[in-house]
Amino acid sequence: MSGMIRQIRGKVLSTGPVSAVIEVAGFGVEVRMSAPSALSVGSEANLATYLAIKQDGMELYGFPDAADRDFFELMMSIPGVGPKTALSVLRRSTREALEGAISKRDLAYLTKVVGLGKKSAEKMLVELADKIGPRSHDNADGEVFDTLVALGYTEREARKALQAVPEHIVGKDQRLKAALSSGN
């Protein structure tokens, strides 16, 4: 039942902390997203989508591309993980970093940087490691996270600073430098 609406394109009417409203054929459609702030009001959005049908209604989840949507669906194949949990994981880390951490079985990244409980992180590694091929991920963010916390950042601030670091910046020292400058 969830494969009904796979893509949505239209004008962005508004964005909020957890969703955006996209105009499609005269309707304002609410789309839940990990980063609705990436869209600008008045511009055209083209999103890959997942429609979740529950007892109390339907929710449409939107992603910048099909690869993010596919990863979201892969996370929901884990027993006990629903769309809200899967989306909250994507709010805290990019798909590329998550895939890298899972393929390298980097438990520290999932618990410290993503903020999952140890059991949930272990379950994610067990369920998904074989479904995700090798990816580049140099385990640096777990160490950068520890350093930021040692420097007085709260876990939430450290997580936020790491999320702001672009993927193309690699290596522990470079990522630490970028994380420190993102907070200013």
C-alpha positions, 0 to 999 in steps of 0.5 A, a space after each residue: 500500500 505504501 508505493 502509491 505516491 513515489 514523487 511530488 513536484 510543485 511550488 513550495 507554499 511553506 516550510 516548518 520545522 518537520 514538514 513543507 507544504 507543496 502545491 500540487 494541482 491546486 492542493 496544498 500537500 503536507 510532506 514530512 521531511 528531514 530538512 524542510 529548511 533546505 527548500 525555499 518558499 516560492 521555488 519549485 520542489 521535486 521530491 522522491 516520496 513515501 506514503 505511509 498509511 496508518 489507522 489514523 490517516 496518511 502521511 507523505 514523507 519527502 526526500 531530495 532524491 530516490 536514494 534517500 527514500 530507498 534508504 528510509 525504506 530500508 531502515 523501516 525493514 528493521 523490526 520496530 522501526 517506523 517512518 517517524 524513527 527512520 526520519 529522525 535518524 535522517 535528521 541527525 545524519 546524512 544517508 552517505 554517512 549512515 551507509 558508511 557507518 553501517 557498512 563499517 559496523 561503526 557502533 560509536 557513530 550510530 550511538 554518539 553522533 546519531 544518538 541511537 541507543 546501543 540496542 537500536 544501533 546494534 539492531 540497525 547494524 545486524 539488519 542492514 550491514 549485509 544490505 549495504 555494500 562497502 562505503 567510504 566513512 573514515 570513523 572520524 566523526 565518532 572521535 570528533 564528537 568525543 573531542 567536541 564534548 571534551 571541549 564543553 559542547 553538549 551532546 546535542 551541540 556536538 551532533 549539530 556541529 557535526 551535521 553542519 560539516 559537508 561530506 566532502 571534508 574528510 579526515 579527523 582534523 579537517 572535520 574537527 576544524 569545520 565542526 568548531 567553525 560551524 558553531 560560530 
